Amino acid sequence: MTRITAQPGIMDIALYQGGRSQLAGVTDVLKLSSNENPLGAPPAAGAALVQAAQGMHLYPSTDHAPLRAAIGEVWGLDPERLICGVGSDEVLQFVSQAFSGPGDEIIYTEHGFSMYPILANMAGATPVCVPENERVVDVDAILAAVTERTRIVFLANPANPTGTMLANGELDRLADALPDYVILVIDGAYVEFATDYDGGISLARSRPNVLVTRTFSKIYGLGGLRVGWGYGAPALIDIMTRIRQPFNLSVVQLAAAEAAVRDTDWVKDCAALNMEQRARLTGALRQLGLACDDSHANFVLARAQNEAEADAAEAALNADGILIRRVGGYGFPTGLRITVGNAEQTGRVIAALTRWREGATP
Ligand SMILES: *Cc1c(COP(=O)(O)O)cnc(C)c1O
């Protein structure tokens, strides 16, 4: 055993921490810790999955042609520029593995998604963390960190866990200023919850070094199914496809995702519900003395005055069976990331925090 060692970077990986899903002694848990859809999955996806299971003795499509065609039709994209993965996490992994290795650098930002440094280490590349400006991605800080060794910039817009977005024009400014040997990855996990934003599609359409990723895990309510996709220049897609396992997506994943993407009313309805409840939750949190930025996603990041107050707020929510996400690992020891639920669930969050405040300040 002594001469068996992991490849460079692997032992630097801190295992991904998911949102909690259980509370001791509570049966009626309200899980608002992983940005899942309060409406569940579109019924059409479930029906397609059951139907597809009839064919589970047969290997799935290796080129994902029907799913890519459906995504292309719905979003107005050339299917030749699409690649599908086991969640968008796998698409992000294709990027890091195909385009970086030992000696290379991958830039991500201070409060960026925790998968980015993990993906850099998986590829043996060096993760380089750059500061944000008041919880917003800072284009100048990214540009200042670029070196000859930089291969990839990972950023989510809207971002997780802040819920913030780059100002209009900033994404273009970043793409314009990056050297052509650096790939800009715009992670669009929450795009459908934002308004007046194309998710970086126009940039990815017009540039050879911009890749957009999307997921079925958030607005489509299919986090448990694991499907995502990427859109970029044919040359990028061709390289990534060579390291993609030929049967990475199962027959049920492909069928359910195809049905989901065609259910455009679902996206509209979920986005409308989210927008309404997000505004309600944000307003209530501020009234309760918990600061938060305007969120463009399906969660709100509440910031307590100090860690003790954050602990107390979390304890009050837990006491009421509500799970949220603490985001100390993202540089917010006083932060509570709360997924936006439906009207009843949001009411439950507000009621629990209101009772807590009333008890805390008699
Ligand atoms: C949830 C999330 C994803 C989606 O991951 P999947 O692998 O598609 O489930 C990607 N990026 C960010 C920033 C996320 O929050």
The ligand as an ORCA input file, in Angstrom:
! r2SCAN-3c Opt
* xyz 0 1
  C     -27.141     23.625     -7.745
  C     -26.026     24.182     -8.513
  C     -25.563     23.544     -9.652
  C     -26.285     22.346    -10.196
  O     -25.632     21.190     -9.986
  P     -26.227     19.872    -10.670
  O     -25.016     19.025    -10.753
  O     -26.738     20.260    -12.012
  O     -27.276     19.352     -9.776
  C     -24.529     24.107    -10.369
  N     -23.976     25.276     -9.969
  C     -24.413     25.928     -8.898
  C     -23.810     27.229     -8.555
  C     -25.436     25.388     -8.121
  O     -25.851     26.033     -7.035
*
